[in-house]
Amino acid sequence: MSKLTESINGIRRFVGEVNAELKKSAWPTRPELFDSTVVVIISVALLGGFVAVCDVVLRQLVRWILG
């Protein structure tokens, strides 16, 4: 039973330390979170468009070379 008690105490200590660290964190306000979300969505859309264009160009280039 000693190992079980040690394991449970270790888990409790870990959860307590995580809780303490989370309280130290600076959480974003709602407007900051919204702005960051918009930036991420736009960035993902731009990157997706870039990858799509590269895919089309490279596909046509390979078709032209293998032709």
DAPE-V790257 format. One line per field, one symbol per residue. ss: DSSP state (~ for helix, > for strand, _ for the rest). psi: psi as a letter, one per 20 degrees, with the letter a starting at -180 (. if undefined). burial: I if it has 24 or more other C-alpha atoms within 12 Angstrom, else O. Layout:
ss->???
psi->???
burial->???
This chain:
ss->_~~~~~~~~~~~~~~~~~~~~~~~_____~~~~~~~~~~~~~~~~~~~~~~~~~~~~~~~~~~~~~_
psi->hghggggghggggghghggghhhiqoqqrghgggghggggggggggggggggghggghghgghggi.
burial->OOOOOOOOOOOOOOOOOOOOOOOOOOOOOOOOOOOOOOOOOOOOOOOOOOOOOOOOOOOOOOOOOOO
